[in-house]
């Protein structure tokens, strides 16, 4: 456990390690090469992942271990970490090192008193702890009532509430300034902040310049000059929109020019200069008109294709955004599945489909968002409101999390297939089969079937009871035929084989001895052989019931 770990010493050993390894601009891929170099020189194994945490390419809640610090110190030519620390200037004694006197320098306080918004960060990437900032920065970011010192940059400004890709671009720029050791002027940065009015987020654009502050060749701090350029960006947007409006009106202007050309042709002889101007204007308008037509056509075609692909997809799908599961996108098929219309777009799912209250779907979506684990259900039952009536519907459903950053789910992609008719048909079939079994048992009817080729028999309990079969083993076809009385045995075999050969019906009355008590009973058996999918006769099945002895001539 490291008790004493001055940030200056940590940054110095990191800078010295890169110098020994011959690495000028450190990148995540260099960590693997550096790990192999340390192992070869010191025989101590420091993993690629550990080096990524040490150099700020991966998050870490803890300081580097003593083993790691000893390994890099030995790699740099010292006996260990303590030996390296003893070689460093004594901060407590007031060595006059620039980094120690920075925050006591009058020039530093004069810099903070300027009208330029300034934010100073540590280089402990990827957290970038906030050291201090001036009043101008508080005013422009509306943070007068918040204490940001000591927070990481990401704790102070929540990326999820900012909008756009501002946090990602800012992180890339900070790393670029550290790696190149040069100031970085960012492109206009989209980052929204809370308004001075409660519960309102303002659209904001920023001009950010990142200046690395170095001492003895090591970057100690990052100074951010920040200016709010929202008005300038929005003004530029307004200009671009005005140009687009003018381009849209060009078609009407071109039609007017046709009428003007007739008048210009009549004046061509006496107005040469005007004619030249007219020709130039016609050429400009022609090119402009063609550009507008082509651009408009491409936009319309692109939007039409995208909308057509979405709406005519054979699979129902939707995209839910944020913790409230706002319906960001939904095609026609899934809207029909839900029994709603397109007014549900941009509404939270709980408001768009209020009947989901009390059902588990919102809870399932919350779990997918929090865990990042997809949810798949091949027969999901939901009660949905169709024309004012709650109806059960069944879906094959997939909830797939979408993550723009590892571990952070910002959207959930829903794919659904309506299998309600299939499920209801299966339930009705199961119900019919159950009722048939009850009816057969109630009527004392035995059911049987066997494979014409293998002669393997299948039968119900009533069949075995009628024939007096009490054995634990399965009754065979030969067992059953052997119990038929002599006068009918040859005939019943002939009738069965004829039905199998011709594919016809089977209906035969005969006498048979019961297996258990030898009693002769009269039975009537009816059946039919059924073809398989290839029209081959594959299943011979039917029923048998006991009849009175005097009914055997029926």
Helices and strands as residue ranges (DSSP letters): H 7-21, H 30-42, H 48-54, H 66-75, H 81-86, H 98-101, G 102-104, H 106-112, E 117-122, E 130-133, H 135-141, H 153-156, H 159-162, H 166-180, E 184-185, E 189-190, E 193-194, E 201-202, E 205-215, E 218-228, H 230-248, H 250-266, H 272-311, E 316-321, E 326-330, H 332-338, G 342-344, H 349-352, G 354-356, H 361-371, E 375-386, E 389-402, E 411-418, H 420-442, E 446-450, E 457-459, H 461-467, H 477-482, H 486-502, E 505-513, E 520-531, E 537-547, G 549-551
